[in-house]
Amino acid sequence: MVEPISSGSSLGIQQLNATKKSLNKTQERITTGLRINGPKDDAATFAVAQALRGTQSGTQAVKVALNNAEATVNVAASASVQVSNLLIDLKTKALEASNPALDAASRSTINNEFQSLVDQLNTVTSSASFNGVNLVESGASSLQVLTTESGDAVTVNAQNLSAQGLGVDSLSLLTSGDTATALAAIDNAINQANSSAAQLGSDLQRIENQGEFTTRLDNVLSQGIGNLVDANLSEEAAGLTAQRVKEELGLRTLAIANAGPKALLSLF
């Protein structure tokens, strides 16, 4: 004989199913950490959050580009400082060689030191690269830097700080005439190197400022998305405990409701 289901039992089953559904939803929120896991939770809010995620994805790509550019320009700027220092050393050697009392052997020694400094200068510029990009060697290309999520970019112009680019590659101190020519060329090279260093420093500052802004923008977007879709885990945990208690009470109530008809049937 099939046991009848009382109206009280039927209502209890409905309430228990509703509790179970709510419990599963709360468990999902706790597991994912999200209040809105898909469009069925809140279609309008989900759409806004997805749009913000798209914007944030572009912003994060810009951050990577700016970080790489900052490192590249930073290396170039550091090289420009070293080049400037080497040019000052070259001028010092040229001034030493301008002493009319020097004998040929001393002048030759000073010239050898001078040429060694020129070689060091070329070594600095040829090795001043980051991720395969060198902005200060001979033949260097300018660098395009992505600055916004919409595709805007700035250009960092290459600066030829090689010995050839500065006009100090073929200088000599072997004669007083050569030394006078070298001094004039080195003064011009120092001015050129300082101008290049100033330009690289300005470009670096601009990139750093844009990078800081982009980082702040990324943080704001993250916070905005979180405010829209993140679950309050403290509230969800408390709700989970309450729903489990409610589920347990529902099961007991359903058991009591089903026990009544069975007791009545046992009398017949």
Sequence and secondary structure as in RCSB ss.txt:
>XXXX:A:sequence
MVEPISSGSSLGIQQLNATKKSLNKTQERITTGLRINGPKDDAATFAVAQALRGTQSGTQAVKVALNNAEATVNV
AASASVQVSNLLIDLKTKALEASNPALDAASRSTINNEFQSLVDQLNTVTSSASFNGVNLVESGASSLQVLTTES
GDAVTVNAQNLSAQGLGVDSLSLLTSGDTATALAAIDNAINQANSSAAQLGSDLQRIENQGEFTTRLDNVLSQGI
GNLVDANLSEEAAGLTAQRVKEELGLRTLAIANAGPKALLSLF
>XXXX:A:secstr
      HHHHHHHHHHHHHHHHHHHHHHHHHH BS  STTT HHHHHHHHHHHHHHHHHHHHHHHHHHHHHHHHH
HHHHHHHHHHHHHHHHHHHHHHT TT  HHHHHHHHHHHHHHHHHHHHHHHH EETTEESSSTT   EEEE STT
  EEEE     SHHHHT TT   SSHHHHHHHHHHHHHHHHHHHHHHHHHHHHHHHHHHHHHHHHHHHHHHHHHH
HHHHB  HHHHHHHHHHHHHHHHHHHHHHHHHHHHHHHHHTT 
